[in-house]
Protein backbone atom coordinates (compact mmCIF):
# COMPACT_ATOMS: atom_id res chain seq x y z
CA UNK A 1 0.00 0.00 0.00
CA UNK A 2 1.36 3.37 -0.93
CA UNK A 3 1.52 6.31 1.40
CA UNK A 4 -1.23 8.28 -0.38
CA UNK A 5 -3.61 5.35 -0.31
CA UNK A 6 -2.89 4.85 3.37
CA UNK A 7 -3.55 8.53 4.17
CA UNK A 8 -6.76 8.46 2.11
CA UNK A 9 -7.90 5.32 3.91
CA UNK A 10 -7.04 6.80 7.30
CA UNK A 11 -8.81 10.08 6.48
CA UNK A 12 -11.89 8.20 5.29
CA UNK A 13 -11.95 6.09 8.44
CA UNK A 14 -11.67 9.20 10.61
CA UNK A 15 -14.61 10.93 8.92
CA UNK A 16 -16.82 7.84 8.67
CA UNK A 17 -18.44 8.32 12.13
CA UNK A 18 -19.37 11.90 11.20
CA UNK A 19 -20.89 10.75 7.92
CA UNK A 20 -22.78 7.94 9.62
CA UNK A 21 -24.13 10.29 12.28
CA UNK A 22 -25.25 12.81 9.67
CA UNK A 23 -27.36 10.13 8.02
CA UNK A 24 -29.22 9.14 11.19
CA UNK A 25 -32.89 10.01 10.93
CA UNK A 26 -34.03 12.88 13.12
CA UNK A 27 -36.26 12.03 16.00
CA UNK A 28 -39.77 13.42 15.75
CA UNK A 29 -41.59 14.80 18.78
CA UNK A 30 -45.34 15.20 18.57
CA UNK A 31 -47.03 18.09 20.35
CA UNK A 32 -50.74 17.93 21.03
CA UNK A 33 -52.80 20.80 22.39
CA UNK A 34 -56.50 21.58 22.56
CA UNK A 35 -56.01 25.32 22.00
CA UNK A 36 -54.53 27.01 18.93
CA UNK A 37 -50.90 27.82 18.24
CA UNK A 38 -49.83 31.01 20.01
CA UNK A 39 -52.78 31.09 22.41
CA UNK A 40 -50.96 29.48 25.33
CA UNK A 41 -48.97 32.47 26.60
CA UNK A 42 -45.69 31.49 25.03
CA UNK A 43 -45.82 27.81 26.00
CA UNK A 44 -44.67 26.86 22.51
CA UNK A 45 -41.63 29.14 22.73
CA UNK A 46 -40.80 27.83 26.21
CA UNK A 47 -41.14 24.27 24.94
CA UNK A 48 -38.71 24.88 22.07
CA UNK A 49 -36.31 26.68 24.41
CA UNK A 50 -36.45 23.80 26.90
CA UNK A 51 -35.62 21.36 24.14
CA UNK A 52 -32.78 23.59 23.00
CA UNK A 53 -31.40 23.78 26.55
CA UNK A 54 -31.34 19.97 26.53
CA UNK A 55 -29.45 19.85 23.24
CA UNK A 56 -32.42 19.22 20.94
CA UNK A 57 -32.63 21.76 18.15
CA UNK A 58 -35.58 21.76 15.79
CA UNK A 59 -34.49 21.13 12.23
CA UNK A 60 -31.04 19.96 13.33
CA UNK A 61 -31.45 16.82 15.43
CA UNK A 62 -35.24 16.73 15.98
CA UNK A 63 -38.40 17.62 14.14
CA UNK A 64 -41.57 18.73 15.88
CA UNK A 65 -45.02 17.78 14.62
CA UNK A 66 -47.53 20.29 16.02
CA UNK A 67 -51.21 19.33 16.27
CA UNK A 68 -53.78 21.82 17.58
CA UNK A 69 -57.45 21.20 18.33
CA UNK A 70 -58.34 24.88 17.84
CA UNK A 71 -60.72 24.63 20.80
CA UNK A 72 -62.57 21.65 19.30
CA UNK A 73 -62.00 18.81 21.75
CA UNK A 74 -63.65 16.33 19.40
CA UNK A 75 -60.66 16.70 17.03
CA UNK A 76 -58.08 15.61 19.62
CA UNK A 77 -58.56 11.87 19.10
CA UNK A 78 -57.89 12.09 15.38
CA UNK A 79 -54.96 14.46 15.91
CA UNK A 80 -53.44 12.05 18.46
CA UNK A 81 -54.01 9.26 15.94
CA UNK A 82 -52.08 11.26 13.33
CA UNK A 83 -49.10 11.55 15.69
CA UNK A 84 -49.20 7.82 16.42
CA UNK A 85 -49.40 7.04 12.68
CA UNK A 86 -46.43 9.37 12.15
CA UNK A 87 -44.57 7.12 14.64
CA UNK A 88 -43.26 10.00 16.74
CA UNK A 89 -40.64 9.28 19.41
CA UNK A 90 -42.70 10.99 22.13
CA UNK A 91 -45.86 13.04 22.54
CA UNK A 92 -46.00 16.20 24.61
CA UNK A 93 -49.56 16.91 25.73
CA UNK A 94 -50.03 20.56 26.63
CA UNK A 95 -53.26 20.08 28.61
CA UNK A 96 -55.60 17.50 30.17
CA UNK A 97 -57.86 16.86 27.14
CA UNK A 98 -54.78 16.34 24.98
CA UNK A 99 -53.19 13.98 27.52
CA UNK A 100 -56.37 11.89 27.67
CA UNK A 101 -56.57 11.74 23.86
CA UNK A 102 -52.93 10.73 23.59
CA UNK A 103 -53.36 8.07 26.29
CA UNK A 104 -56.29 6.59 24.38
CA UNK A 105 -54.31 6.61 21.13
CA UNK A 106 -51.20 4.69 22.25
CA UNK A 107 -49.90 2.39 24.94
CA UNK A 108 -46.29 2.40 23.70
CA UNK A 109 -45.23 5.93 22.69
CA UNK A 110 -44.03 7.93 25.72
CA UNK A 111 -46.40 10.76 26.65
CA UNK A 112 -45.35 13.73 28.76
CA UNK A 113 -48.22 15.84 30.09
CA UNK A 114 -48.73 19.08 31.96
CA UNK A 115 -51.97 19.31 33.91
CA UNK A 116 -53.35 21.48 36.66
CA UNK A 117 -55.04 18.75 38.66
CA UNK A 118 -54.12 15.44 40.26
CA UNK A 119 -53.11 13.06 37.42
CA UNK A 120 -53.86 10.02 39.60
CA UNK A 121 -57.46 11.12 40.18
CA UNK A 122 -57.78 11.97 36.49
CA UNK A 123 -56.69 8.46 35.50
CA UNK A 124 -53.55 9.53 33.66
CA UNK A 125 -51.23 7.53 35.90
CA UNK A 126 -51.50 5.33 38.96
CA UNK A 127 -48.84 7.05 41.07
CA UNK A 128 -47.16 10.44 41.31
CA UNK A 129 -43.86 9.05 42.54
CA UNK A 130 -43.70 6.00 40.26
CA UNK A 131 -45.91 6.45 37.20
CA UNK A 132 -46.44 3.28 35.23
CA UNK A 133 -47.23 2.74 31.60
CA UNK A 134 -46.18 5.28 29.01
CA UNK A 135 -47.34 8.50 30.72
CA UNK A 136 -45.44 10.87 32.96
CA UNK A 137 -45.52 14.59 33.50
CA UNK A 138 -45.89 17.56 35.74
CA UNK A 139 -48.85 18.97 37.56
CA UNK A 140 -49.61 22.02 39.62
CA UNK A 141 -51.73 20.66 42.43
CA UNK A 142 -51.77 23.88 44.40
CA UNK A 143 -54.78 22.95 46.53
CA UNK A 144 -52.73 20.21 48.19
CA UNK A 145 -50.30 22.87 49.40
CA UNK A 146 -52.91 25.06 51.12
CA UNK A 147 -52.79 23.30 54.53
CA UNK A 148 -49.00 23.57 54.58
CA UNK A 149 -49.16 27.25 53.61
CA UNK A 150 -51.58 27.94 56.46
CA UNK A 151 -49.34 26.02 58.85
CA UNK A 152 -46.33 28.13 57.85
CA UNK A 153 -48.38 31.33 58.10
CA UNK A 154 -49.49 30.36 61.61
CA UNK A 155 -45.83 29.82 62.61
CA UNK A 156 -44.92 33.27 61.30
CA UNK A 157 -47.99 35.05 62.75
CA UNK A 158 -49.28 32.86 65.61
CA UNK A 159 -51.68 35.53 66.91
CA UNK A 160 -53.36 36.22 63.55
CA UNK A 161 -57.08 35.49 63.76
CA UNK A 162 -58.16 36.57 60.28
CA UNK A 163 -56.46 35.54 57.03
CA UNK A 164 -57.46 36.79 53.58
CA UNK A 165 -56.61 35.09 50.31
CA UNK A 166 -56.49 36.93 47.02
C-alpha positions as CSV (number, residue, x, y, z in Angstrom):
1,X,0.0,0.0,0.0
2,X,1.4,3.4,-0.9
3,X,1.5,6.3,1.4
4,X,-1.2,8.3,-0.4
5,X,-3.6,5.3,-0.3
6,X,-2.9,4.9,3.4
7,X,-3.6,8.5,4.2
8,X,-6.8,8.5,2.1
9,X,-7.9,5.3,3.9
10,X,-7.0,6.8,7.3
11,X,-8.8,10.1,6.5
12,X,-11.9,8.2,5.3
13,X,-11.9,6.1,8.4
14,X,-11.7,9.2,10.6
15,X,-14.6,10.9,8.9
16,X,-16.8,7.8,8.7
17,X,-18.4,8.3,12.1
18,X,-19.4,11.9,11.2
19,X,-20.9,10.7,7.9
20,X,-22.8,7.9,9.6
21,X,-24.1,10.3,12.3
22,X,-25.3,12.8,9.7
23,X,-27.4,10.1,8.0
24,X,-29.2,9.1,11.2
25,X,-32.9,10.0,10.9
26,X,-34.0,12.9,13.1
27,X,-36.3,12.0,16.0
28,X,-39.8,13.4,15.8
29,X,-41.6,14.8,18.8
30,X,-45.3,15.2,18.6
31,X,-47.0,18.1,20.4
32,X,-50.7,17.9,21.0
33,X,-52.8,20.8,22.4
34,X,-56.5,21.6,22.6
35,X,-56.0,25.3,22.0
36,X,-54.5,27.0,18.9
37,X,-50.9,27.8,18.2
38,X,-49.8,31.0,20.0
39,X,-52.8,31.1,22.4
40,X,-51.0,29.5,25.3
41,X,-49.0,32.5,26.6
42,X,-45.7,31.5,25.0
43,X,-45.8,27.8,26.0
44,X,-44.7,26.9,22.5
45,X,-41.6,29.1,22.7
46,X,-40.8,27.8,26.2
47,X,-41.1,24.3,24.9
48,X,-38.7,24.9,22.1
49,X,-36.3,26.7,24.4
50,X,-36.4,23.8,26.9
51,X,-35.6,21.4,24.1
52,X,-32.8,23.6,23.0
53,X,-31.4,23.8,26.6
54,X,-31.3,20.0,26.5
55,X,-29.4,19.8,23.2
56,X,-32.4,19.2,20.9
57,X,-32.6,21.8,18.1
58,X,-35.6,21.8,15.8
59,X,-34.5,21.1,12.2
60,X,-31.0,20.0,13.3
61,X,-31.4,16.8,15.4
62,X,-35.2,16.7,16.0
63,X,-38.4,17.6,14.1
64,X,-41.6,18.7,15.9
65,X,-45.0,17.8,14.6
66,X,-47.5,20.3,16.0
67,X,-51.2,19.3,16.3
68,X,-53.8,21.8,17.6
69,X,-57.5,21.2,18.3
70,X,-58.3,24.9,17.8
71,X,-60.7,24.6,20.8
72,X,-62.6,21.7,19.3
73,X,-62.0,18.8,21.8
74,X,-63.6,16.3,19.4
75,X,-60.7,16.7,17.0
76,X,-58.1,15.6,19.6
77,X,-58.6,11.9,19.1
78,X,-57.9,12.1,15.4
79,X,-55.0,14.5,15.9
80,X,-53.4,12.0,18.5
81,X,-54.0,9.3,15.9
82,X,-52.1,11.3,13.3
83,X,-49.1,11.6,15.7
84,X,-49.2,7.8,16.4
85,X,-49.4,7.0,12.7
86,X,-46.4,9.4,12.2
87,X,-44.6,7.1,14.6
88,X,-43.3,10.0,16.7
89,X,-40.6,9.3,19.4
90,X,-42.7,11.0,22.1
91,X,-45.9,13.0,22.5
92,X,-46.0,16.2,24.6
93,X,-49.6,16.9,25.7
94,X,-50.0,20.6,26.6
95,X,-53.3,20.1,28.6
96,X,-55.6,17.5,30.2
97,X,-57.9,16.9,27.1
98,X,-54.8,16.3,25.0
99,X,-53.2,14.0,27.5
100,X,-56.4,11.9,27.7
101,X,-56.6,11.7,23.9
102,X,-52.9,10.7,23.6
103,X,-53.4,8.1,26.3
104,X,-56.3,6.6,24.4
105,X,-54.3,6.6,21.1
106,X,-51.2,4.7,22.2
107,X,-49.9,2.4,24.9
108,X,-46.3,2.4,23.7
109,X,-45.2,5.9,22.7
110,X,-44.0,7.9,25.7
111,X,-46.4,10.8,26.6
112,X,-45.4,13.7,28.8
113,X,-48.2,15.8,30.1
114,X,-48.7,19.1,32.0
115,X,-52.0,19.3,33.9
116,X,-53.3,21.5,36.7
117,X,-55.0,18.7,38.7
118,X,-54.1,15.4,40.3
119,X,-53.1,13.1,37.4
120,X,-53.9,10.0,39.6
121,X,-57.5,11.1,40.2
122,X,-57.8,12.0,36.5
123,X,-56.7,8.5,35.5
124,X,-53.5,9.5,33.7
125,X,-51.2,7.5,35.9
126,X,-51.5,5.3,39.0
127,X,-48.8,7.0,41.1
128,X,-47.2,10.4,41.3
129,X,-43.9,9.1,42.5
130,X,-43.7,6.0,40.3
131,X,-45.9,6.5,37.2
132,X,-46.4,3.3,35.2
133,X,-47.2,2.7,31.6
134,X,-46.2,5.3,29.0
135,X,-47.3,8.5,30.7
136,X,-45.4,10.9,33.0
137,X,-45.5,14.6,33.5
138,X,-45.9,17.6,35.7
139,X,-48.8,19.0,37.6
140,X,-49.6,22.0,39.6
141,X,-51.7,20.7,42.4
142,X,-51.8,23.9,44.4
143,X,-54.8,23.0,46.5
144,X,-52.7,20.2,48.2
145,X,-50.3,22.9,49.4
146,X,-52.9,25.1,51.1
147,X,-52.8,23.3,54.5
148,X,-49.0,23.6,54.6
149,X,-49.2,27.2,53.6
150,X,-51.6,27.9,56.5
151,X,-49.3,26.0,58.9
152,X,-46.3,28.1,57.9
153,X,-48.4,31.3,58.1
154,X,-49.5,30.4,61.6
155,X,-45.8,29.8,62.6
156,X,-44.9,33.3,61.3
157,X,-48.0,35.1,62.7
158,X,-49.3,32.9,65.6
159,X,-51.7,35.5,66.9
160,X,-53.4,36.2,63.6
161,X,-57.1,35.5,63.8
162,X,-58.2,36.6,60.3
163,X,-56.5,35.5,57.0
164,X,-57.5,36.8,53.6
165,X,-56.6,35.1,50.3
166,X,-56.5,36.9,47.0
